[in-house]
């Protein structure tokens, strides 16, 4: 959500990344999806500590 807000360009709000780096471009839908997918992948790839403890016993 935060990344989408930073890259949005609407009549009511213009994100800082959109205004400064993208020259007014709006990539909030694509950027939000990609950032969400990245965070999901990172969280899923983290080892589960409880499962590792059960295997060690």
Backbone atoms as SQL, in Angstrom:
CREATE TABLE atoms (id INTEGER PRIMARY KEY, chain TEXT, resi INTEGER, resn TEXT, atom TEXT, x REAL, y REAL, z REAL);
INSERT INTO atoms VALUES
  (1, 'A', 1, 'UNK', 'N', 0.819, -1.187, 0.000),
  (2, 'A', 1, 'UNK', 'CA', 0.000, 0.000, 0.000),
  (3, 'A', 1, 'UNK', 'C', 0.866, 1.255, 0.000),
  (4, 'A', 2, 'UNK', 'N', 1.915, 1.250, 0.788),
  (5, 'A', 2, 'UNK', 'CA', 2.772, 2.435, 0.854),
  (6, 'A', 2, 'UNK', 'C', 3.471, 2.670, -0.481),
  (7, 'A', 3, 'UNK', 'N', 3.955, 1.601, -1.111),
  (8, 'A', 3, 'UNK', 'CA', 4.623, 1.759, -2.402),
  (9, 'A', 3, 'UNK', 'C', 3.648, 2.254, -3.462),
  (10, 'A', 4, 'UNK', 'N', 2.415, 1.765, -3.426),
  (11, 'A', 4, 'UNK', 'CA', 1.405, 2.233, -4.376),
  (12, 'A', 4, 'UNK', 'C', 1.113, 3.714, -4.186),
  (13, 'A', 5, 'UNK', 'N', 1.078, 4.152, -2.938),
  (14, 'A', 5, 'UNK', 'CA', 0.830, 5.571, -2.676),
  (15, 'A', 5, 'UNK', 'C', 1.988, 6.435, -3.160),
  (16, 'A', 6, 'UNK', 'N', 3.205, 5.944, -2.994),
  (17, 'A', 6, 'UNK', 'CA', 4.364, 6.728, -3.421),
  (18, 'A', 6, 'UNK', 'C', 4.483, 6.834, -4.933),
  (19, 'A', 7, 'UNK', 'N', 3.920, 5.878, -5.660),
  (20, 'A', 7, 'UNK', 'CA', 4.042, 5.880, -7.118),
  (21, 'A', 7, 'UNK', 'C', 2.737, 6.248, -7.824),
  (22, 'A', 8, 'UNK', 'N', 1.758, 6.748, -7.093),
  (23, 'A', 8, 'UNK', 'CA', 0.478, 7.098, -7.720),
  (24, 'A', 8, 'UNK', 'C', 0.495, 8.539, -8.222),
  (25, 'A', 9, 'UNK', 'N', -0.335, 8.791, -9.222),
  (26, 'A', 9, 'UNK', 'CA', -0.495, 10.127, -9.776),
  (27, 'A', 9, 'UNK', 'C', -1.975, 10.305, -10.077),
  (28, 'A', 10, 'UNK', 'N', -2.681, 10.954, -9.175),
  (29, 'A', 10, 'UNK', 'CA', -4.112, 11.191, -9.328),
  (30, 'A', 10, 'UNK', 'C', -4.374, 12.689, -9.235),
  (31, 'A', 11, 'UNK', 'N', -5.579, 13.129, -9.575),
  (32, 'A', 11, 'UNK', 'CA', -5.873, 14.562, -9.435),
  (33, 'A', 11, 'UNK', 'C', -5.819, 15.048, -7.985),
  (34, 'A', 12, 'UNK', 'N', -6.013, 14.129, -7.019),
  (35, 'A', 12, 'UNK', 'CA', -6.052, 14.527, -5.611),
  (36, 'A', 12, 'UNK', 'C', -4.716, 14.336, -4.899),
  (37, 'A', 13, 'UNK', 'N', -3.903, 13.417, -5.386),
  (38, 'A', 13, 'UNK', 'CA', -2.654, 13.098, -4.700),
  (39, 'A', 13, 'UNK', 'C', -1.595, 12.679, -5.708),
  (40, 'A', 14, 'UNK', 'N', -0.392, 13.159, -5.512),
  (41, 'A', 14, 'UNK', 'CA', 0.721, 12.735, -6.361),
  (42, 'A', 14, 'UNK', 'C', 1.848, 12.282, -5.445),
  (43, 'A', 15, 'UNK', 'N', 2.228, 11.030, -5.585),
  (44, 'A', 15, 'UNK', 'CA', 3.286, 10.467, -4.765),
  (45, 'A', 15, 'UNK', 'C', 4.641, 11.064, -5.088),
  (46, 'A', 16, 'UNK', 'N', 5.545, 10.982, -4.139),
  (47, 'A', 16, 'UNK', 'CA', 6.855, 11.602, -4.321),
  (48, 'A', 16, 'UNK', 'C', 7.686, 10.898, -5.391),
  (49, 'A', 17, 'UNK', 'N', 7.609, 9.586, -5.467),
  (50, 'A', 17, 'UNK', 'CA', 8.359, 8.874, -6.512),
  (51, 'A', 17, 'UNK', 'C', 7.787, 9.223, -7.882),
  (52, 'A', 18, 'UNK', 'N', 6.469, 9.296, -7.967),
  (53, 'A', 18, 'UNK', 'CA', 5.827, 9.643, -9.228),
  (54, 'A', 18, 'UNK', 'C', 6.187, 11.055, -9.666),
  (55, 'A', 19, 'UNK', 'N', 6.195, 11.965, -8.742),
  (56, 'A', 19, 'UNK', 'CA', 6.460, 13.365, -9.077),
  (57, 'A', 19, 'UNK', 'C', 7.925, 13.613, -9.424),
  (58, 'A', 20, 'UNK', 'N', 8.839, 12.989, -8.694),
  (59, 'A', 20, 'UNK', 'CA', 10.258, 13.309, -8.860),
  (60, 'A', 20, 'UNK', 'C', 10.972, 12.401, -9.850),
  (61, 'A', 21, 'UNK', 'N', 10.815, 11.109, -9.739),
  (62, 'A', 21, 'UNK', 'CA', 11.597, 10.174, -10.556),
  (63, 'A', 21, 'UNK', 'C', 10.889, 9.719, -11.818),
  (64, 'A', 22, 'UNK', 'N', 9.560, 9.687, -11.809),
  (65, 'A', 22, 'UNK', 'CA', 8.811, 9.170, -12.957),
  (66, 'A', 22, 'UNK', 'C', 8.204, 10.262, -13.819),
  (67, 'A', 23, 'UNK', 'N', 8.465, 11.515, -13.495),
  (68, 'A', 23, 'UNK', 'CA', 7.923, 12.657, -14.243),
  (69, 'A', 23, 'UNK', 'C', 6.411, 12.580, -14.413),
  (70, 'A', 24, 'UNK', 'N', 5.710, 12.217, -13.355),
  (71, 'A', 24, 'UNK', 'CA', 4.257, 12.169, -13.384),
  (72, 'A', 24, 'UNK', 'C', 3.674, 10.837, -13.798),
  (73, 'A', 25, 'UNK', 'N', 4.494, 9.844, -14.015),
  (74, 'A', 25, 'UNK', 'CA', 3.998, 8.519, -14.398),
  (75, 'A', 25, 'UNK', 'C', 3.314, 7.822, -13.236),
  (76, 'A', 26, 'UNK', 'N', 2.295, 7.051, -13.524),
  (77, 'A', 26, 'UNK', 'CA', 1.540, 6.335, -12.491),
  (78, 'A', 26, 'UNK', 'C', 1.746, 4.837, -12.680),
  (79, 'A', 27, 'UNK', 'N', 2.549, 4.248, -11.817),
  (80, 'A', 27, 'UNK', 'CA', 2.780, 2.803, -11.877),
  (81, 'A', 27, 'UNK', 'C', 2.303, 2.129, -10.589),
  (82, 'A', 28, 'UNK', 'N', 1.306, 2.738, -9.949),
  (83, 'A', 28, 'UNK', 'CA', 0.874, 2.238, -8.644),
  (84, 'A', 28, 'UNK', 'C', 0.291, 0.828, -8.719),
  (85, 'A', 29, 'UNK', 'N', -0.451, 0.505, -9.759),
  (86, 'A', 29, 'UNK', 'CA', -1.053, -0.833, -9.851),
  (87, 'A', 29, 'UNK', 'C', 0.012, -1.898, -10.083),
  (88, 'A', 30, 'UNK', 'N', 0.903, -1.654, -11.009),
  (89, 'A', 30, 'UNK', 'CA', 1.965, -2.622, -11.306),
  (90, 'A', 30, 'UNK', 'C', 2.968, -2.686, -10.161),
  (91, 'A', 31, 'UNK', 'N', 3.379, -1.538, -9.671),
  (92, 'A', 31, 'UNK', 'CA', 4.349, -1.494, -8.580),
  (93, 'A', 31, 'UNK', 'C', 3.825, -2.095, -7.298),
  (94, 'A', 32, 'UNK', 'N', 2.562, -1.837, -6.988),
  (95, 'A', 32, 'UNK', 'CA', 1.958, -2.422, -5.788),
  (96, 'A', 32, 'UNK', 'C', 1.871, -3.927, -5.876),
  (97, 'A', 33, 'UNK', 'N', 1.515, -4.432, -7.050),
  (98, 'A', 33, 'UNK', 'CA', 1.443, -5.880, -7.251),
  (99, 'A', 33, 'UNK', 'C', 2.820, -6.511, -7.108),
  (100, 'A', 34, 'UNK', 'N', 3.818, -5.923, -7.752),
  (101, 'A', 34, 'UNK', 'CA', 5.169, -6.486, -7.691),
  (102, 'A', 34, 'UNK', 'C', 5.752, -6.410, -6.278),
  (103, 'A', 35, 'UNK', 'N', 5.537, -5.310, -5.586),
  (104, 'A', 35, 'UNK', 'CA', 6.052, -5.187, -4.222),
  (105, 'A', 35, 'UNK', 'C', 5.345, -6.171, -3.289),
  (106, 'A', 36, 'UNK', 'N', 4.041, -6.340, -3.461),
  (107, 'A', 36, 'UNK', 'CA', 3.310, -7.319, -2.663),
  (108, 'A', 36, 'UNK', 'C', 3.788, -8.739, -2.923),
  (109, 'A', 37, 'UNK', 'N', 4.040, -9.052, -4.191),
  (110, 'A', 37, 'UNK', 'CA', 4.542, -10.379, -4.534),
  (111, 'A', 37, 'UNK', 'C', 5.928, -10.603, -3.941),
  (112, 'A', 38, 'UNK', 'N', 6.769, -9.589, -3.951),
  (113, 'A', 38, 'UNK', 'CA', 8.108, -9.711, -3.387),
  (114, 'A', 38, 'UNK', 'C', 8.061, -9.938, -1.876),
  (115, 'A', 39, 'UNK', 'N', 7.234, -9.175, -1.185),
  (116, 'A', 39, 'UNK', 'CA', 7.113, -9.346, 0.264),
  (117, 'A', 39, 'UNK', 'C', 6.531, -10.720, 0.595),
  (118, 'A', 40, 'UNK', 'N', 5.553, -11.166, -0.155),
  (119, 'A', 40, 'UNK', 'CA', 4.963, -12.493, 0.051),
  (120, 'A', 40, 'UNK', 'C', 6.014, -13.579, -0.154),
  (121, 'A', 41, 'UNK', 'N', 6.801, -13.467, -1.218),
  (122, 'A', 41, 'UNK', 'CA', 7.833, -14.458, -1.494),
  (123, 'A', 41, 'UNK', 'C', 8.881, -14.481, -0.380),
  (124, 'A', 42, 'UNK', 'N', 9.293, -13.292, 0.085),
  (125, 'A', 42, 'UNK', 'CA', 10.272, -13.236, 1.165),
  (126, 'A', 42, 'UNK', 'C', 9.742, -13.867, 2.446),
  (127, 'A', 43, 'UNK', 'N', 8.493, -13.599, 2.772),
  (128, 'A', 43, 'UNK', 'CA', 7.920, -14.181, 3.985),
  (129, 'A', 43, 'UNK', 'C', 7.748, -15.687, 3.863),
  (130, 'A', 44, 'UNK', 'N', 7.402, -16.170, 2.698),
  (131, 'A', 44, 'UNK', 'CA', 7.230, -17.615, 2.507),
  (132, 'A', 44, 'UNK', 'C', 8.566, -18.344, 2.461),
  (133, 'A', 45, 'UNK', 'N', 9.621, -17.675, 2.063),
  (134, 'A', 45, 'UNK', 'CA', 10.920, -18.344, 1.967),
  (135, 'A', 45, 'UNK', 'C', 11.651, -18.373, 3.306),
  (136, 'A', 46, 'UNK', 'N', 11.164, -17.642, 4.288),
  (137, 'A', 46, 'UNK', 'CA', 11.791, -17.677, 5.608),
  (138, 'A', 46, 'UNK', 'C', 11.514, -19.023, 6.254),
  (139, 'A', 47, 'UNK', 'N', 12.511, -19.585, 6.915),
  (140, 'A', 47, 'UNK', 'CA', 12.288, -20.880, 7.554),
  (141, 'A', 47, 'UNK', 'C', 11.337, -20.755, 8.740),
  (142, 'A', 48, 'UNK', 'N', 10.542, -21.776, 8.913),
  (143, 'A', 48, 'UNK', 'CA', 9.607, -21.812, 10.032),
  (144, 'A', 48, 'UNK', 'C', 10.356, -22.336, 11.259),
  (145, 'A', 49, 'UNK', 'N', 10.470, -21.520, 12.274),
  (146, 'A', 49, 'UNK', 'CA', 11.260, -21.885, 13.453),
  (147, 'A', 49, 'UNK', 'C', 10.638, -23.051, 14.220),
  (148, 'A', 50, 'UNK', 'N', 9.302, -23.098, 14.296),
  (149, 'A', 50, 'UNK', 'CA', 8.653, -24.193, 15.027),
  (150, 'A', 50, 'UNK', 'C', 8.843, -25.510, 14.316),
  (151, 'A', 51, 'UNK', 'N', 8.784, -25.520, 13.008),
  (152, 'A', 51, 'UNK', 'CA', 8.982, -26.753, 12.257),
  (153, 'A', 51, 'UNK', 'C', 10.417, -27.246, 12.397),
  (154, 'A', 52, 'UNK', 'N', 11.363, -26.345, 12.405),
  (155, 'A', 52, 'UNK', 'CA', 12.763, -26.727, 12.563),
  (156, 'A', 52, 'UNK', 'C', 13.003, -27.292, 13.954),
  (157, 'A', 53, 'UNK', 'N', 12.353, -26.757, 14.974),
  (158, 'A', 53, 'UNK', 'CA', 12.521, -27.265, 16.332),
  (159, 'A', 53, 'UNK', 'C', 11.936, -28.671, 16.473),
  (160, 'A', 54, 'UNK', 'N', 10.812, -28.943, 15.794),
  (161, 'A', 54, 'UNK', 'CA', 10.215, -30.272, 15.856),
  (162, 'A', 54, 'UNK', 'C', 11.093, -31.303, 15.166),
  (163, 'A', 55, 'UNK', 'N', 11.724, -30.928, 14.067),
  (164, 'A', 55, 'UNK', 'CA', 12.597, -31.845, 13.361),
  (165, 'A', 55, 'UNK', 'C', 13.837, -32.150, 14.194),
  (166, 'A', 56, 'UNK', 'N', 14.336, -31.148, 14.914),
  (167, 'A', 56, 'UNK', 'CA', 15.547, -31.311, 15.717),
  (168, 'A', 56, 'UNK', 'C', 15.306, -32.252, 16.902),
  (169, 'A', 57, 'UNK', 'N', 14.077, -32.361, 17.369),
  (170, 'A', 57, 'UNK', 'CA', 13.783, -33.227, 18.520),
  (171, 'A', 57, 'UNK', 'C', 13.727, -34.616, 18.063);
